[in-house]
């Protein structure tokens, strides 16, 4: 099948709460997060060059994940409770608990393309606490959006550190991407491994 020439659109954002156990990370079933506006992330890491013999003799680079911003129409109550540790009071208010521990999540979403609609997952994401902004209504209604800082950190899988993955239509993982709890990927053994 042909590959995409262009990518556009952002939709179907889901989050999967992570529970850290002695055996690793456990992911909950994804929960829909409607109102995706934009996602912008940049890679984190450094490139280091060692010079010898009057030239760049050896160069290494480190991939330490990503950081950026997620912009959404609104932050659902489920995110406030599951991720930021808000609690419901006896009289029904949603209350921010300042000393609550923020939970990491996997972030799942879909981007369109001219050929393939790809579904993406970042395996471990930390969300920054959201700010608050409200503006008066004028002659037209411009909705206020919410922006959250996001940090994507690698997870350990065997001897690999991984940050993200994607599935295209026709891939075995595609149809259940948003309906089953994520799992860390497994890899085929390299040819000749263990020989």
C-alpha positions in Angstrom: 0.0 0.0 0.0 1.2 3.5 -0.8 2.4 5.8 2.0 1.1 9.2 2.9 2.3 12.2 1.0 0.7 14.6 3.5 -0.6 14.5 7.1 -3.4 16.6 8.4 -6.0 16.7 11.1 -6.0 15.6 14.7 -8.9 13.7 16.3 -9.8 10.8 18.5 -7.6 11.7 21.5 -7.7 9.1 24.2 -5.8 8.7 27.5 -4.9 5.5 29.3 -4.0 5.9 33.0 -0.7 4.2 34.0 -0.3 2.2 37.2 3.3 1.5 38.1 3.9 -1.9 39.6 7.0 -4.0 40.5 6.7 -5.8 37.2 6.4 -2.6 35.1 3.7 -0.3 33.8 0.1 -1.4 33.6 -2.3 0.6 31.3 -6.0 1.1 31.8 -8.6 0.9 29.0 -8.4 4.1 27.0 -10.9 6.9 27.8 -12.0 9.3 25.1 -10.9 13.0 25.5 -13.0 14.9 23.0 -12.2 18.4 21.6 -8.6 17.9 20.2 -7.4 21.3 18.9 -3.6 20.9 18.4 -0.6 18.9 19.5 2.9 20.2 19.2 5.9 18.4 20.5 9.7 18.7 20.0 12.3 16.1 20.6 14.4 16.2 23.7 18.1 15.1 23.7 21.5 16.2 22.7 24.1 15.5 20.0 27.7 15.3 21.2 30.7 15.2 19.0 34.1 14.0 20.0 37.0 15.5 18.0 40.3 13.7 17.3 42.7 13.8 14.4 41.5 17.3 13.6 38.0 16.0 12.7 34.7 14.9 14.1 35.9 11.5 15.2 32.8 10.1 16.9 29.2 11.5 17.3 26.5 10.3 19.6 23.0 11.5 20.0 20.5 10.9 22.8 16.8 10.6 22.4 15.2 11.6 25.7 11.6 11.7 24.6 9.6 14.9 23.7 8.1 17.9 25.2 5.5 20.3 24.0 1.9 21.4 24.3 -1.5 19.8 23.9 -4.4 22.2 23.2 -8.0 21.0 23.8 -11.4 22.5 23.9 -11.9 21.5 27.5 -10.5 19.2 30.1 -13.1 16.6 31.1 -13.8 15.8 34.7 -12.5 12.3 34.1 -9.0 13.7 33.3 -9.1 16.0 36.3 -9.9 13.0 38.6 -7.9 10.2 36.9 -4.8 12.3 36.1 -4.6 15.3 38.4 -6.1 13.7 41.5 -9.2 15.9 41.9 -11.9 14.5 44.2 -15.6 14.9 44.4 -16.9 16.5 47.5 -20.1 15.4 49.4 -22.1 18.2 47.8 -20.9 17.3 44.3 -18.1 19.8 43.6 -15.0 18.7 41.8 -12.2 19.8 44.1 -8.5 20.2 43.3 -6.3 18.5 45.9 -3.0 20.4 45.9 -1.0 17.5 47.4 -2.4 14.8 45.1 0.0 12.9 43.0 -0.3 13.4 39.2 -0.7 10.1 37.3 1.2 9.4 34.1 -0.8 8.4 31.0 -0.4 6.9 27.6 -1.7 9.4 25.0 -3.4 8.0 21.9 -4.7 9.9 18.9 -5.3 9.8 15.2 -4.0 11.9 12.3 -5.4 11.8 8.8 -3.4 11.5 5.6 -4.1 11.3 1.9 -3.8 7.5 2.0 -3.6 6.3 5.6 -5.2 7.4 8.8 -2.5 6.7 11.3 -3.2 6.0 15.0 -0.4 7.0 17.4 0.5 6.3 21.0 3.0 7.9 23.3 3.6 5.3 25.9 4.4 7.5 28.9 3.2 11.1 29.2 3.3 13.5 32.1 0.8 16.4 31.8 1.4 19.7 33.4 -1.3 21.2 35.5 -3.7 23.3 33.4 -4.1 27.0 33.8 -7.4 28.8 33.7 -8.6 31.6 31.4 -12.0 33.0 30.7 -13.0 35.9 28.5 -16.2 37.9 28.1 -18.5 37.1 25.2 -18.4 39.8 22.5 -20.3 40.1 19.2 -19.2 36.6 18.3 -18.4 33.6 20.5 -14.8 32.5 20.4 -14.4 29.4 22.7 -11.6 29.5 25.3 -9.3 26.6 24.9 -7.1 24.8 27.4 -3.4 24.2 26.9 -1.3 21.6 28.9 2.4 21.1 28.9 3.3 17.5 28.0 6.5 15.6 28.6 7.0 12.2 26.9 9.6 10.0 28.5 10.8 6.7 27.2 9.9 3.4 28.7 12.1 0.3 29.0 11.2 -2.7 26.9 13.9 -5.4 27.1 17.1 -3.6 26.1 15.3 -0.9 24.2 13.9 2.5 25.3 10.8 3.4 23.4 8.6 6.5 23.3 6.0 6.1 20.6 4.4 3.8 18.0 1.9 4.1 15.2 -0.6 1.8 13.4 -2.1 2.3 9.9 -5.3 0.8 8.5 -4.8 -2.8 7.9 -2.3 -3.3 10.7 -3.4 -5.9 13.3 -3.4 -3.3 16.1 -5.5 -0.7 14.2 -9.1 -1.8 14.8 -8.8 -2.2 18.6 -6.3 0.7 19.1 -8.8 2.8 21.1 -10.9 0.0 22.7 -8.3 -2.2 24.5 -5.7 -1.3 27.1 -2.3 -0.5 25.5 0.6 -2.9 26.0 4.3 -2.3 25.5 5.3 -3.7 22.1 7.2 -7.0 21.7 9.8 -7.4 19.0 10.8 -10.2 16.7 14.2 -11.7 17.4 16.8 -10.5 15.0 18.0 -13.0 12.4 20.9 -15.0 13.8 20.2 -13.9 17.4 21.4 -16.4 19.9 23.4 -18.3 17.2 
